[in-house]
Amino acid sequence: MASEAGEGSTAGMDDYETLISTTDVELLKKAWRNEKAAPEILRFETSLIQRIRGQIQLMEENIEEFAGSGIDPLTVSLYQMDLDRTQYLFRSYLRIRLQKIEKYMFHISKNPEVQSRLSEQEKGFARRCADDMERHLEESVLSKLPDNYQDTVKQSIISEESDMIPEPQLDSFVVCKSRRFLGPFQLDGSDELLEMKPDELCIIHYKSIRERVQEGDIDLV
């Protein structure tokens, strides 16, 4: 009986940890970590961000109501701390994405697949950034150069590729862990096979696990 009780307790703890790990705030934390560690911009978490916005608004309303109803100040401060944490993750997630858009604006403007990962507001921001930067370069620099070099994305008009556009370094190393058992699967551009166990840390080229990160099988740390 003691063994059964112990097993039941363990199962209950596992269920609790699973529940905690799938709350919207924890999902936002994972999305924030992935975005912060990935060299490229990832797909915008539309549904999650919509839910988080709603939860922040509800939390703000509740705190205001609690503060005016004479509830213990310590309780109110705990709710406020939870709200502050959520707002920090939310704002930082959006800020990191905007920084990547500013850095890779021309790469994004030339790549429809990357554009599809952005929210509608981010697409508008990317267009404005690219237009403003192109106009600034033309007025301050390019107009003073010979005709053959007045291009914002190529070193000269004879260049076959857009060799002046900064692009994400997909071959950079990242630290990651798998959400479940994976493998063996083939690494990108290699005949080597990799096997990953749940929560086992691994240092690897981002491009080798890029699709797995986008599919949600692997988290960046």
Protein Blocks (a to p, Z undefined) as FASTA:
>chain_A
ZZmmmmmmmmmmmmmmmmmmmgmklmmmmmmmmmmmpmbdcdddfklmmmmmmmmmmmmm
mmmmmmmnopafklmmmmmmmmmmmmmmmmmmmmmmmmmmmmmmmmmmmmmklmmmpcfk
lmmmmmmmmmmmmmmmmmmmmmmpcfklmcfkbfbfklmbdckbccddfkbccddddfbd
cdddddehiabdcdddehiacdddfklmmmmmmnopaccZZ
